[in-house]
């Protein structure tokens, strides 16, 4: 058995880049025997293969790693912590306040629809964002997304109708998801593959703080100055905590340029038809259009029509599939494709994307009204519901350290995914039986803990699966593709939950409350405050609880059935030995 000599290496050190070609080497794994899936993948840079210079953003990331010290790297990760703190605190506060915001406009049932549109736009725009930061630079992309998210928060604070709020929510989600994505790419730029899950775990660690203070802050704003002030102050906090990271990246970019590692800025030449055409080719504009149009045609109709799909609407997803097929064909023949066709079709990338879609369809199939369910059915306060609703965030953050350590020790990730599958499926299956009105809340919490352990392990192994077969120049592209799969799954899952909710709840309320008019029933179904205004034990509250139980049961059944596809997705992967990968160079984590 070959001993893992790198397991005790310091986390901060210099990691030289590889100049090897693509090799698949059979080796015995740590703690196991060799198998046909146990391979080492060393990927030669596509830029080196084609004999051309790397894109400016990738060269900039490499140059920063080469000029900064270990102290500067630690300082940069401290600033990443601040950014993540601001990000997760916003998310905690907004997710707890959102039901009350839309209820104020009598639109509680619009929660999934707003989420679907935001997820579609956030996922699709990951692709051009990846191109932008590879060609332009990480700091420039970070600043752009910071500005977009701040504009969204300001618009939410100032909105006077649900339409404005929905538009602002979409703008914010696009900006903040792009911001989080670029943070992940910066971490990937500055960490070895073997230790990357540990680096991602550090990035997620603010969740341990914000999960507990977020619901308290949301309650304080709700009972005090109001949700508008929550959004306004979040915008200010986000900008203040993001500036330090942006500053250190810009400083070391300028330092690398002064040392000659980067070309000095030159005066741009006038735009011509030839220059515009070349820019569109470099950005793979046709590929971006085909992917964006295809996914929009597939997903948006569900957000607009919910469960009532007429024949005209049913055609648009078919057209969308044709656009996606055209995107795949285009990527095979494009001069500068968004992602290599061979990489796009590799077992790890294809299987990881399938797993991402499956996990998030299942998750959002039952999560859309979870905090509302906890308050209405189990009579929890907003703070208590927030704590339970964010068990996944806290648990996955803690569990990521365990997963990262096991990957670092064994050099492998597939075995962890295989072990996590039954745990995740068990947690989803038990929800069908325990998410009922007469169930003790402890059983509901137990199910969520199982889903947290299984689901977070699968998500982390999912990321390792795509990163392990990509070179540094392809990291942003494969992570964007995986992020797109996350958001596609989220959109489909939110669509399913919205369809189930909008069909099951009204029917159940009408059956349980025959003496109420349709207008009264519609008001009860769309307004969380109205639902909570009926005291526990009253006939109306009991009827609402029964209706919630029926809707939640159908959501859980749907999510559990979809989760079975996870077995197929994980079985597709090749079990790459991550300890042998050399993606990045310079001073890295």
C-alpha positions in Angstrom: 0.0 0.0 0.0 1.3 3.4 -0.9 1.4 5.8 2.1 -0.1 9.2 1.8 3.0 11.4 2.3 1.1 14.6 1.7 -1.5 14.2 4.4 0.6 16.0 7.0 1.7 18.9 4.7 1.0 22.4 5.9 -2.2 23.9 4.6 -0.4 27.1 3.5 2.4 26.5 1.0 3.7 26.8 -2.5 2.0 24.6 -5.0 3.8 24.6 -8.4 1.8 24.3 -11.5 1.9 21.2 -13.6 3.2 21.0 -17.1 2.2 17.4 -17.7 -0.2 16.2 -20.3 -3.4 14.2 -19.7 -2.5 11.0 -17.9 -4.6 8.3 -16.2 -2.5 6.5 -13.7 -3.6 3.4 -11.7 -2.6 3.6 -8.0 -3.7 1.9 -4.8 -5.9 4.3 -2.8 -5.3 5.2 0.8 -7.1 2.6 2.9 -8.5 0.6 0.0 -7.5 -1.6 -2.9 -7.1 -0.4 -6.4 -10.2 -0.4 -8.7 -10.9 0.4 -12.3 -12.4 3.7 -11.3 -9.4 4.8 -9.1 -7.5 7.2 -11.4 -5.3 10.2 -11.3 -6.1 12.9 -13.8 -3.5 15.5 -14.6 -4.9 17.9 -17.1 -2.7 20.0 -19.3 -3.8 23.6 -19.8 -5.8 24.1 -22.9 -3.9 27.4 -23.5 -0.6 25.5 -23.4 -2.0 22.9 -25.8 -3.1 25.5 -28.3 0.2 27.5 -27.8 -1.6 30.7 -27.0 -1.5 33.0 -24.0 -4.0 32.5 -21.2 -6.9 34.9 -20.7 -6.3 38.0 -18.8 -8.4 37.0 -15.7 -6.6 33.7 -15.4 -3.2 35.2 -15.8 -4.1 37.8 -13.3 -5.2 35.1 -10.7 -1.9 33.3 -11.2 0.1 36.5 -10.9 -1.6 37.4 -7.6 -0.7 34.0 -6.2 3.0 34.6 -7.2 3.4 38.0 -5.7 1.5 37.9 -2.4 3.0 36.5 0.8 1.5 33.9 3.1 0.4 36.7 5.4 -1.4 38.4 2.6 -3.1 35.1 1.7 -4.3 34.8 5.3 -5.5 38.4 5.3 -7.4 37.8 2.0 -9.1 34.8 3.5 -10.1 36.9 6.5 -11.7 39.4 4.2 -13.4 36.5 2.4 -14.9 35.6 5.8 -16.2 39.2 6.1 -17.8 39.0 2.7 -19.4 35.7 3.5 -20.6 37.0 6.8 -22.4 39.9 5.1 -23.8 37.6 2.5 -25.2 34.9 4.8 -26.6 37.4 7.3 -28.5 39.1 4.5 -29.8 35.7 3.3 -30.9 34.7 6.9 -32.8 38.0 7.4 -34.4 38.1 4.0 -35.5 34.5 4.0 -37.3 35.0 7.3 -38.8 38.3 6.2 -39.9 37.4 2.7 -43.2 35.7 3.7 -44.2 38.9 5.5 -43.1 41.2 2.7 -45.2 39.4 0.0 -48.1 38.9 2.5 -48.1 42.7 3.0 -49.0 42.9 -0.7 -51.5 40.0 -0.3 -49.3 37.7 -2.5 -48.0 35.0 -0.1 -48.5 32.4 -2.9 -46.0 34.2 -5.1 -43.0 33.0 -3.0 -42.2 30.1 -5.3 -42.7 32.2 -8.5 -40.3 34.9 -7.4 -37.8 32.2 -6.4 -38.1 30.5 -9.8 -37.5 33.6 -11.9 -34.6 34.6 -9.6 -33.1 31.1 -9.8 -33.4 31.0 -13.6 -31.7 34.4 -14.1 -29.0 33.7 -11.5 -28.2 30.3 -13.1 -28.1 31.4 -16.7 -26.0 34.5 -16.0 -23.3 32.4 -14.3 -22.1 31.5 -17.8 -21.3 35.1 -19.0 -20.0 35.9 -15.5 -17.5 33.0 -15.9 -16.4 34.4 -19.3 -16.2 37.9 -17.8 -13.9 37.0 -14.9 -11.7 34.8 -17.1 -11.2 37.5 -19.7 -11.5 40.6 -17.5 -10.5 39.7 -14.0 -11.7 38.5 -10.6 -11.7 41.9 -8.9 -13.6 43.6 -11.7 -16.2 40.8 -11.7 -16.5 41.1 -7.9 -17.1 44.8 -8.0 -19.7 44.4 -10.7 -21.7 41.9 -8.8 -21.4 43.9 -5.6 -22.9 46.9 -7.3 -25.8 44.8 -8.8 -26.6 43.2 -5.4 -26.6 46.6 -3.7 -29.0 48.1 -6.3 -31.4 45.2 -5.7 -31.3 45.8 -1.9 -32.0 49.5 -2.3 -34.9 48.8 -4.7 -36.4 46.3 -2.2 -36.2 48.8 0.6 -38.0 51.4 -1.6 -40.6 49.2 -3.3 -44.3 50.1 -3.1 -45.7 47.0 -4.8 -45.1 43.3 -5.2 -44.1 43.8 -8.9 -41.3 46.1 -7.9 -40.3 43.9 -5.0 -40.2 40.8 -7.3 -38.0 42.7 -9.9 -35.7 43.9 -7.1 -35.4 40.4 -5.7 -34.4 39.1 -9.1 -31.7 41.8 -9.5 -30.4 41.1 -6.0 -30.3 37.4 -6.4 -28.4 37.7 -9.7 -25.9 40.0 -8.0 -25.4 38.1 -4.8 -25.3 34.7 -6.5 -22.7 36.1 -8.9 -20.8 37.5 -6.0 -20.8 34.2 -4.1 -19.8 32.4 -7.3 -16.8 34.7 -7.8 -15.8 34.2 -4.1 -15.8 30.4 -4.8 -13.6 30.9 -7.9 -11.2 33.1 -5.9 -11.0 30.3 -3.3 -10.4 27.8 -6.1 -7.7 30.0 -7.5 -5.9 30.2 -4.1 -6.2 26.6 -2.8 -4.9 23.2 -3.8 -7.6 20.7 -5.0 -6.8 18.4 -2.1 -7.6 21.1 0.5 -10.3 22.9 -1.4 -13.3 21.5 0.5 -11.6 22.7 3.7 -11.2 26.1 2.1 -14.8 26.1 1.0 -15.8 25.1 4.6 -13.9 28.2 5.9 -15.8 30.3 3.4 -19.1 28.9 4.8 -18.2 29.2 8.5 -20.0 32.6 9.0 -23.2 30.5 8.7 -22.4 29.3 12.3 -22.9 32.8 13.5 -25.5 34.3 11.2 -27.9 31.4 11.5 -28.4 32.3 15.2 -28.4 36.0 14.9 -30.3 36.2 11.6 -33.7 35.3 12.9 -33.3 37.6 15.9 -32.3 40.5 13.6 -35.3 39.7 11.3 -37.7 39.7 14.3 -36.2 42.9 15.6 -36.8 44.7 12.3 -40.3 43.2 11.8 -41.4 44.3 15.3 -39.4 47.6 15.2 -38.5 49.8 12.3 -39.8 47.4 9.6 -38.5 45.3 6.8 -37.6 48.2 4.6 -34.9 49.3 7.1 -33.6 45.7 7.1 -32.9 45.8 3.4 -31.5 49.3 3.5 -29.0 48.6 6.3 -28.1 45.3 4.7 -27.0 47.2 1.6 -24.7 49.4 3.6 -23.2 46.5 5.6 -22.6 44.5 2.4 -20.6 47.2 0.8 -18.6 48.0 3.8 -17.6 44.4 4.5 -16.8 43.7 0.8 -14.4 46.6 0.1 -11.4 45.1 2.0 -11.3 42.0 -0.2 -11.7 44.0 -3.3 -8.9 46.3 -2.2 -6.3 43.6 -1.5 -7.0 41.9 -4.9 -6.6 45.2 -6.7 -3.4 46.1 -4.7 -1.7 42.8 -5.6 -2.8 43.0 -9.2 -1.0 46.3 -9.5 2.0 44.8 -7.7 2.1 42.0 -10.2 1.9 44.5 -13.0 4.7 46.6 -11.6 6.9 43.4 -11.3 6.3 42.6 -15.0 4.1 39.5 -14.4 1.2 41.3 -16.1 1.2 43.5 -19.1 0.6 47.2 -18.3 -2.7 48.6 -19.3 -2.7 50.0 -22.9 -5.0 52.5 -24.5 -7.9 50.6 -26.1 -8.2 50.7 -29.8 -11.4 52.0 -31.5 -14.2 49.4 -32.0 -14.5 48.0 -35.5 -16.7 45.3 -37.0 -13.7 43.0 -37.0 -12.9 43.7 -33.3 -16.6 43.2 -32.3 -16.7 39.9 -34.2 -13.6 38.7 -32.5 -14.9 39.7 -29.1 -18.1 37.8 -29.7 -16.2 34.7 -30.7 -13.9 35.0 -27.6 -17.0 35.4 -25.4 -18.8 32.5 -27.1 -21.8 34.8 -27.5 -23.7 32.4 -29.7 -23.2 29.6 -27.1 -24.3 31.9 -24.3 -27.4 32.9 -26.3 -28.4 29.3 -27.1 -28.0 28.1 -23.5 -29.8 31.1 -22.0 -32.7 30.9 -24.5 -33.1 27.2 -24.1 -33.2 27.2 -20.3 -35.5 30.2 -20.3 -38.0 28.5 -22.6 -37.8 25.3 -20.6 -38.3 26.9 -17.1 -40.1 30.2 -17.3 -43.5 28.8 -18.4 -43.7 26.8 -15.2 -43.1 30.0 -13.2 -45.8 31.8 -15.0 -48.5 29.2 -15.2 -47.8 26.9 -12.3 -49.8 23.7 -12.6 -52.1 24.9 -15.4 -50.2 24.3 -18.6 -52.1 24.7 -21.8 -51.0 23.4 -25.2 -49.3 26.6 -26.3 -47.2 26.8 -23.1 -46.3 23.1 -23.5 -44.6 23.8 -26.8 -42.0 26.2 -25.3 -40.1 23.6 -23.2 -39.8 21.5 -26.3 -38.3 24.4 -28.2 -36.0 25.0 -25.2 -34.7 21.5 -25.4 -33.8 22.0 -29.1 -31.9 25.2 -28.1 -30.0 23.2 -25.5 -29.1 20.5 -28.0 -28.0 23.3 -30.4 -25.8 24.6 -27.6 -24.1 21.2 -27.2 -23.5 20.9 -30.9 -22.1 24.5 -31.1 -19.7 23.8 -28.2 -18.3 20.9 -30.2 -17.4 23.1 -33.2 -16.8 26.6 -31.7 -13.4 28.2 -31.9 -13.5 29.4 -28.3 -16.2 27.3 -26.6 -17.5 28.1 -23.2 -16.4 24.6 -22.1 -14.6 21.8 -24.0 -17.1 19.4 -25.5 -15.1 16.4 -24.2 -15.2 17.9 -20.7 -18.9 18.7 -21.0 -19.6 15.1 -21.8 -17.2 13.5 -19.3 -18.7 11.2 -16.7 -17.8 13.4 -13.8 -19.2 16.7 -15.3 -22.4 15.1 -16.7 -23.0 13.0 -13.5 -22.3 16.0 -11.3 -24.8 18.2 -13.2 -27.4 15.5 -13.0 -26.8 15.1 -9.3 -27.0 18.9 -8.7 -30.4 19.1 -10.6 -31.7 16.1 -8.7 -30.7 17.3 -5.2 -32.1 20.8 -5.6 -35.3 19.7 -7.3 -35.9 17.4 -4.2 -34.9 20.1 -1.7 -37.0 22.9 -3.1 -39.9 20.6 -3.7 -40.6 20.8 0.0 -38.7 23.8 1.2 -40.8 26.6 -0.4 -43.2 27.0 2.6 -41.1 25.4 5.3 -40.8 28.3 7.8 -44.5 29.1 7.2 -45.4 25.4 8.0 -43.3 25.6 11.2 -45.1 28.7 12.4 -48.7 27.7 11.4 -48.6 24.0 12.2 -46.2 23.8 15.1 -46.9 27.3 16.5 -43.3 28.3 16.5 -42.1 31.9 16.6 -40.4 33.5 13.6 -37.0 33.1 15.5 -37.6 29.5 16.4 -38.8 28.6 12.8 -35.7 30.4 11.5 -33.4 28.2 13.6 -35.0 25.0 12.5 -35.3 26.1 8.9 -31.5 26.8 8.7 -30.3 23.6 10.3 -29.0 22.7 6.9 -26.8 25.8 6.7 -25.3 25.2 10.2 -25.0 21.5 9.8 -23.4 21.5 6.4 -20.9 24.1 7.5 -19.7 21.9 10.4 -20.0 18.7 8.4 -17.9 20.2 5.6 -14.8 20.1 7.9 -15.3 16.3 8.4 -15.8 15.8 4.6 -12.8 18.0 3.8 -10.6 16.1 6.2 -11.7 12.7 4.9 -11.0 13.8 1.3 -7.6 15.1 2.3 -6.7 11.9 4.1 -7.9 9.4 1.5 -7.4 11.5 -1.7 -10.8 10.3 -2.9 -14.4 11.6 -2.8 -16.6 9.1 -4.6 -16.8 6.7 -1.6 -18.1 9.5 0.6 -20.9 10.2 -2.0 -21.8 6.5 -2.0 -22.0 6.5 1.8 -24.1 9.7 1.8 -26.7 8.4 -0.6 -28.7 6.1 1.8 -28.5 8.8 4.5 -30.0 11.4 2.2 -32.7 9.1 0.8 -33.7 8.0 4.3 -34.1 11.5 5.6 -36.3 12.4 2.6 -38.4 9.2 3.0 -39.0 9.8 6.7 -40.2 13.3 6.1 -43.3 11.8 4.4 -44.3 10.2 7.7 -43.1 12.8 10.1 -44.0 16.1 8.5 -47.6 15.9 9.7 -49.7 18.1 12.1 -49.7 15.6 14.9 -46.0 14.8 14.8 -43.6 16.0 17.5 -41.2 18.7 16.2 -38.2 16.6 17.3 -38.9 14.0 14.5 -39.1 16.8 12.0 -35.7 18.1 13.2 -34.2 14.6 13.0 -35.2 14.3 9.3 -33.6 17.6 8.5 -30.4 16.5 10.3 -30.2 13.3 8.1 -30.9 15.4 5.0 -28.1 17.8 6.1 -25.5 15.1 6.5 -26.4 13.3 3.3 -27.1 16.3 1.2 -24.2 18.4 2.1 -21.8 15.5 1.6 -23.2 15.0 -1.9 -22.9 18.7 -2.8 -19.3 18.9 -1.7 -18.4 15.7 -3.6 -20.3 17.1 -6.5 -18.0 20.1 -6.6 -14.9 17.9 -6.3 -16.1 15.7 -9.2 -16.1 18.6 -11.7 -13.0 20.3 -10.4 -10.9 17.2 -10.4 -11.1 16.8 -14.2 -10.6 20.5 -15.1 -7.5 22.6 -15.4 -7.1 26.1 -13.9 -8.4 27.8 -17.1 -11.5 25.7 -17.0 -12.4 26.0 -13.3 -14.6 29.0 -13.7 -16.5 27.3 -16.6 -17.1 24.0 -14.9 -18.1 25.7 -11.6 -20.5 28.0 -13.6 -22.0 24.9 -15.3 -22.5 23.3 -11.9 -24.0 26.4 -10.5 -26.3 26.5 -13.4 -27.4 23.0 -12.6 -28.0 24.1 -9.0 -30.3 26.8 -10.1 -32.1 24.8 -12.7 -32.9 22.2 -10.0 -34.0 25.0 -7.7 -36.3 26.5 -10.3 -37.9 23.1 -11.1 -38.2 22.3 -7.4 -39.8 25.7 -6.6 -42.2 25.2 -9.6 -43.2 21.8 -8.3 -43.8 23.1 -4.7 -45.7 26.1 -6.1 -47.9 23.8 -8.2 -48.6 21.5 -5.4 -49.3 24.3 -3.0 -51.6 26.3 -5.3 -53.7 23.2 -6.1 -53.7 21.3 -2.7 -54.1 24.2 -0.2 -57.1 25.9 -1.7 -58.9 22.6 -2.2 -58.2 21.5 1.3 -59.3 24.9 2.8 -62.5 24.8 0.8 -63.2 21.3 2.1 -62.3 22.1 5.7 -64.1 25.5 5.7 -67.3 25.1 3.7 -68.9 28.2 5.2 -66.2 30.6 4.0 -66.6 32.5 0.7 -64.0 32.0 -2.1 -62.6 35.5 -1.4 -62.1 34.7 2.3 -60.5 31.4 1.5 -58.2 33.1 -1.0 -57.2 35.7 1.6 -56.4 33.0 4.2 -54.4 31.0 1.7 -52.3 34.0 0.5 -51.6 35.8 3.8 -49.4 34.3 6.5 -50.3 36.9 9.1 -54.0 36.1 8.5 -53.3 32.4 9.1 -51.4 33.1 12.3 -54.2 35.5 13.6 -56.4 32.5 14.3 -55.6 31.1 17.8 -54.3 27.6 18.1 -57.1 25.2 18.8 -59.7 27.2 16.9 -61.7 25.5 14.2 -60.2 27.8 11.5 -56.6 27.3 12.6 -57.2 23.5 12.8 -58.5 23.6 9.2 -55.5 25.5 8.0 -53.2 23.0 9.8 -54.9 20.1 8.0 -54.5 21.9 4.7 -50.8 22.5 5.3 -50.4 18.8 6.2 -51.9 17.6 3.0 -49.7 20.0 0.9 -46.5 19.2 2.8 -47.1 15.4 2.4 -47.4 15.7 -1.4 -44.3 17.9 -1.5 -42.3 15.4 0.5 -43.4 12.4 -1.7 -42.4 14.3 -4.8 -39.0 15.2 -3.4 -38.3 11.7 -2.3 -39.2 10.1 -5.6 -37.0 12.6 -7.5 -34.1 11.8 -5.1 -33.8 8.3 -6.4 -32.0 9.7 -9.5 -29.0 10.5 -7.2 -28.0 6.9 -7.4 -27.6 7.0 -11.2 -25.7 10.3 -11.0 -23.1 9.2 -8.5 -22.5 5.9 -10.2 -21.4 7.7 -13.3 -18.3 9.3 -11.7 -14.7 8.3 -12.0 -13.0 8.2 -8.6 -10.1 10.7 -9.2 -7.2 10.9 -6.8 -7.3 14.5 -5.9 -3.9 14.7 -4.1 -2.0 14.4 -7.4 -3.7 17.3 -9.1 -1.7 20.5 -9.8 -4.1 23.2 -10.9 -2.8 26.3 -9.3 0.7 27.8 -8.6 2.2 30.3 -6.2 1.3 30.8 -2.5 -2.0 28.9 -2.0 -4.1 27.3 0.7 
